Amino acid sequence: MSKPDSDSPSGATPGFSERIVRCPQCGGDSVYAPSNPWRPFCSERCRKIDLGAWANEEYQMPDNTPPDGLLPDEPMPRH
């Protein structure tokens, strides 16, 4: 991990160019560089909203495991 350049007024890391990416929360512009402590988010607010969504289990992956007692190639019973 490289150290910030102490001679640089912005504290930028040498060899790391800033780029603008889309904030995953609000979709706005976000600076993806060491100068943005909330990267890839644009602000602390967007970071906290995303963290809250994780804490509330709003991000879920589908579960394709069959119910207990069924083999994977057996059809699911219809009700």
Legacy VTK file of the C-alpha trace (Angstrom):
# vtk DataFile Version 3.0
C-alpha trace
ASCII
DATASET POLYDATA
POINTS 79 float
0.000 0.000 0.000
1.479 3.354 -0.949
1.668 6.320 1.377
0.131 9.707 0.517
2.552 12.179 -1.002
3.316 14.666 1.792
4.389 17.287 -0.784
1.049 17.094 -2.570
-1.379 19.800 -1.403
-4.412 17.548 -1.967
-2.852 14.538 -0.222
-3.341 12.484 -3.388
-1.537 9.202 -3.767
1.109 9.322 -6.492
0.194 7.225 -9.514
-3.499 7.118 -8.591
-5.627 9.218 -10.872
-9.041 10.372 -9.768
-11.936 9.099 -11.768
-15.628 9.825 -11.643
-17.887 6.817 -11.076
-21.599 6.446 -10.417
-22.564 6.354 -6.732
-24.150 2.935 -6.107
-26.785 4.504 -3.866
-28.021 7.695 -5.533
-26.567 7.292 -9.032
-24.838 10.672 -8.903
-21.205 11.421 -9.662
-18.665 10.181 -7.129
-14.904 10.745 -7.054
-13.166 7.373 -6.827
-9.880 8.388 -5.260
-8.189 8.473 -1.842
-9.470 12.041 -1.450
-13.026 10.645 -1.083
-13.255 8.787 2.253
-16.679 7.341 1.315
-15.709 5.858 -2.065
-17.390 4.365 -4.023
-20.234 6.445 -2.544
-20.494 10.179 -3.142
-21.133 11.083 0.489
-21.363 9.793 4.031
-25.165 9.937 3.715
-25.208 7.512 0.756
-22.773 5.201 2.560
-25.009 5.100 5.636
-28.157 4.482 3.582
-26.442 1.496 1.947
-25.214 0.190 5.310
-28.750 0.477 6.689
-30.091 -1.527 3.756
-27.588 -4.301 4.520
-28.520 -4.224 8.215
-32.218 -4.525 7.308
-31.409 -7.485 5.027
-32.762 -5.671 1.959
-30.034 -7.215 -0.194
-30.817 -10.903 -0.636
-29.751 -13.674 -2.967
-32.360 -16.135 -4.233
-32.316 -19.511 -2.478
-32.699 -22.341 -4.981
-32.204 -25.193 -2.518
-35.096 -27.653 -2.529
-37.271 -28.010 0.574
-36.362 -30.788 3.017
-37.396 -34.251 1.823
-37.229 -33.511 -1.916
-34.425 -34.616 -4.159
-33.138 -32.018 -6.620
-34.677 -33.829 -9.643
-38.126 -34.344 -8.055
-40.844 -31.859 -9.020
-42.200 -29.577 -6.314
-45.678 -30.581 -5.078
-48.491 -28.324 -6.278
-51.107 -27.009 -3.901
LINES 1 80
79 0 1 2 3 4 5 6 7 8 9 10 11 12 13 14 15 16 17 18 19 20 21 22 23 24 25 26 27 28 29 30 31 32 33 34 35 36 37 38 39 40 41 42 43 44 45 46 47 48 49 50 51 52 53 54 55 56 57 58 59 60 61 62 63 64 65 66 67 68 69 70 71 72 73 74 75 76 77 78
